Amino acid sequence: MSPADWASKDFYDVLGVSKSASADDIKKAYRKLARENHPDSRPGDAGAEERFKSISEAYAVLSDPEKRKQYDEERALFSAGRFRAPRPGQQTYDFSDLFGGAGNSPLSDLFGGMFGGGGRPRSSQPRRGQDIETETSLSFDQALNGLTVQLQLSSEAPCRGCSGTGARAGTLPRVCPNCEGSGMQTSSQGGVFSMTEPCRECLGRGLIVDDPCPVCNGSGRGLSTRTIQARIPAGVRDGQRIRLRGKGAPGEHGGPGGDLYVTVHVRAHQIFGRSGDHLTLTVPVRFDEAALGADIAVPTLGGARVTLKVPAGTPNRRTFRVKGKGAPRRDGTRGDLLVTVEVETPKTLDPASRAAVEALRAAADGRDPRQDLLSRAGAVGG
């Protein structure tokens, strides 16, 4: 490629940014496009490979202030019809250092986070397995006490037919003669640049499969279904997302497994509710129990009963606390049981009960409990 060809390229347009874009904007645009078009993400897509090459070339120039300045100058001259060839002794740039080597290049930093390794994609490098998400449903009691559940997982894994090599059983892939297994190749850019890019022969894998595996068509990947035992901790809440390290998809070439994220759904209990680490319960009481006081039996989760002392004059909807009968905490202690009493009003009265209530009314001697409320409302209205 001639210098004029290079200067005619619009690297800003390739990355989808303006000429005044900041370094952060350029980096964000590059990361997004590189993820979408990297050969590891889109194996066999020749169009993505070409786009990745152009994106990498554009970022290599625009991410370096000195190179960007020189590029802008050459572009301005080219647009004005006065393109100049490199001056004797003028520095030219080799893109090969952007993809590996010392490890301090801008692309190697980016690829390290996006593809699990350095800037140079080698098929033999250890690679962490993918994270997997699944769901499970528990009863109220199971969520509080914790349990081990069986989860059936489906994830991408090395093909069983070829053990991940991509080659038919009994054969092996060979090292790519074009890149000698590195997965990258360097091409001259007309004396101005030399561009390091994914190898066109092996698409960055470093290996060539002559006789593809019929199960995975040479990709080396397949769908794996397995059943695992997962421990759900005591006290888990509805909607909580639990992370189980290393329980996700298996890694490649000795790499660690990914993580498994389990979203827990907890079915409602017939009588108990939950508020953080505490359980809640509403208990009906008779009027005489609330007025005169009483000792009442209250259930706890699991069936055991405790005795709750209701003092005389207890108002409706008052809440009492029973220590240590709530949900388990991480430190081994338990929350409390919050018992709210609800004064029960009978819908029908037998003769004896009616006579007792009428006697209570007579004993009240016409006292109106709303009198103070009405007086204050009148004072406000006046």
Residue pairs with C-beta under 8 A, 6 or more apart in sequence:
1 188
1 189
1 190
1 192
2 190
3 74
3 83
3 85
3 86
3 190
3 191
3 192
4 78
4 83
5 190
6 74
6 189
6 190
6 192
6 193
7 71
7 74
7 75
7 77
7 78
7 83
8 78
9 57
9 58
11 57
11 58
11 61
11 62
11 71
12 18
12 19
12 21
12 58
12 62
14 54
14 55
14 57
14 58
15 21
15 26
15 29
15 30
15 33
15 55
15 58
15 59
15 62
16 29
16 33
17 25
17 26
17 29
17 62
19 72
21 29
21 62
23 63
23 65
26 59
26 62
26 63
27 59
27 63
27 110
30 55
30 58
30 59
30 63
30 110
31 110
31 114
33 51
33 55
34 52
34 55
34 56
34 59
34 110
34 111
34 114
35 41
35 114
36 42
36 48
37 48
37 49
37 51
37 52
37 55
38 48
38 52
38 114
38 115
38 121
39 45
39 48
39 49
39 52
39 121
39 198
39 203
39 204
40 115
40 121
40 204
41 48
42 48
43 203
43 219
44 203
44 219
49 198
49 200
49 203
49 204
52 197
52 198
53 195
53 197
53 198
56 95
56 98
56 99
56 107
56 197
57 95
57 193
57 195
59 106
59 107
60 67
60 93
60 95
60 98
60 106
60 107
61 67
61 68
61 71
61 93
62 68
62 71
63 106
64 106
67 93
74 83
74 84
77 83
77 84
86 92
86 191
86 192
92 191
92 192
92 193
93 192
93 193
94 193
94 194
94 196
95 186
95 189
95 193
95 194
95 195
95 196
96 184
96 186
96 194
96 196
97 105
98 105
98 106
98 107
98 108
98 119
98 196
99 105
99 107
99 108
99 111
99 119
99 120
99 184
99 196
100 108
100 118
100 119
100 120
100 184
101 108
103 118
105 119
107 119
108 118
108 119
108 120
110 119
111 117
111 118
111 119
111 120
111 121
112 118
112 119
115 121
116 125
116 127
116 128
116 255
117 125
117 126
117 127
118 125
120 182
120 183
120 184
121 183
121 184
121 198
121 204
121 205
121 206
122 181
122 182
122 183
122 206
123 183
123 205
123 206
123 207
123 253
124 206
124 253
125 253
126 251
126 252
126 253
126 254
126 255
126 256
127 251
127 252
127 253
127 255
128 251
128 255
128 256
128 257
128 258
129 155
129 157
129 248
129 249
129 250
129 251
129 252
129 255
129 256
129 257
129 258
130 155
130 156
130 248
130 249
130 258
131 248
131 249
131 258
131 259
131 260
131 261
132 153
132 155
132 247
132 248
132 249
132 258
132 259
132 260
132 261
133 260
133 261
133 262
133 263
134 151
134 153
134 260
134 261
134 262
134 263
135 262
135 263
135 264
135 265
136 149
136 151
136 230
136 232
136 262
136 263
136 264
136 265
137 264
137 265
137 266
137 267
138 147
138 149
138 232
138 236
138 264
138 265
138 266
138 267
139 266
139 267
140 266
140 267
140 268
140 269
140 272
140 274
140 301
141 269
141 301
141 302
142 232
143 232
143 235
143 236
143 237
143 238
143 264
143 266
144 234
144 235
144 301
144 327
144 328
145 234
145 328
146 231
146 232
146 233
146 234
146 235
146 236
146 328
147 231
147 232
148 229
148 230
148 231
148 232
149 229
149 230
149 232
150 227
150 228
150 229
150 230
151 227
151 228
151 230
151 260
151 262
152 225
152 226
152 227
153 225
153 226
153 227
153 228
153 260
154 223
154 224
154 225
155 223
155 224
155 248
155 249
155 258
156 221
156 222
156 223
156 224
156 249
157 221
157 222
157 223
157 224
157 249
157 250
158 164
158 220
158 221
158 222
158 250
158 252
159 166
159 213
159 215
159 216
159 219
159 220
159 221
159 222
160 215
160 222
160 224
161 169
161 213
161 214
161 215
161 216
161 222
162 168
162 169
162 213
162 215
162 216
162 220
164 220
164 221
164 252
165 172
165 173
165 209
165 213
165 220
166 173
166 207
166 209
166 212
166 213
166 216
166 218
166 219
166 220
167 173
167 209
167 210
167 211
167 212
167 213
167 218
168 211
168 212
168 213
168 214
169 213
171 210
171 211
173 207
173 208
173 209
173 210
174 207
174 208
174 210
175 181
175 206
175 207
175 208
176 183
176 199
176 201
176 202
176 205
176 206
176 207
176 208
177 201
177 208
178 185
178 199
178 200
178 201
178 202
179 185
179 199
179 201
179 202
179 206
181 206
181 207
182 199
182 206
183 198
183 199
183 202
183 204
183 205
183 206
184 196
184 197
184 198
184 199
184 204
185 196
185 197
185 198
185 199
185 200
185 201
186 194
186 195
186 196
186 197
187 194
187 195
187 197
188 194
188 195
189 195
198 204
199 206
201 208
202 208
209 218
212 218
213 220
215 222
216 222
224 249
224 250
228 247
228 260
230 244
230 247
230 260
230 262
232 242
232 262
232 264
233 242
233 330
234 328
235 277
235 327
235 328
235 329
235 330
236 242
236 264
236 266
237 264
237 266
237 274
238 264
238 265
238 266
239 263
239 264
239 265
240 263
240 264
241 261
241 262
241 263
241 264
242 261
242 262
242 263
242 264
243 259
243 260
243 261
244 259
244 260
244 261
244 262
245 259
246 256
246 257
246 258
246 259
247 257
247 259
247 260
248 257
248 258
248 259
248 260
249 257
249 258
250 257
251 257
251 258
269 301
271 281
271 299
272 279
272 280
272 281
272 301
273 279
273 280
273 281
274 280
274 327
275 338
276 327
276 335
277 326
277 327
277 329
277 334
277 335
277 336
278 326
278 327
278 335
278 336
278 337
278 338
279 301
279 325
279 326
279 327
279 335
279 336
279 337
279 338
280 337
280 338
280 340
281 298
281 299
281 337
281 338
281 339
281 340
282 339
282 340
282 341
282 342
283 296
283 298
283 308
283 339
283 340
283 341
283 342
284 341
284 342
284 343
284 344
285 294
285 296
285 310
285 314
285 341
285 342
285 343
285 344
286 343
286 344
287 343
287 344
287 345
288 294
289 296
289 310
290 310
290 313
290 314
290 315
290 316
290 341
290 343
291 312
291 313
292 312
293 309
293 310
293 311
293 312
293 313
293 314
294 310
295 307
295 308
295 309
295 310
296 307
296 308
296 310
297 305
297 306
297 307
297 308
298 305
298 306
298 307
298 308
298 322
298 337
298 339
299 305
300 306
300 322
300 325
300 337
301 325
301 337
306 322
306 325
306 337
308 320
308 322
308 339
310 320
310 341
314 341
316 341
316 342
316 343
317 340
317 341
317 342
318 340
318 341
319 338
319 339
319 340
319 341
320 338
320 339
320 340
320 341
321 336
321 337
321 338
321 339
322 336
322 337
322 338
322 339
323 336
324 333
324 334
324 336
325 334
325 336
325 337
326 334
326 335
326 336
326 337
326 338
327 334
327 335
328 334
328 335
329 335
346 353
349 357
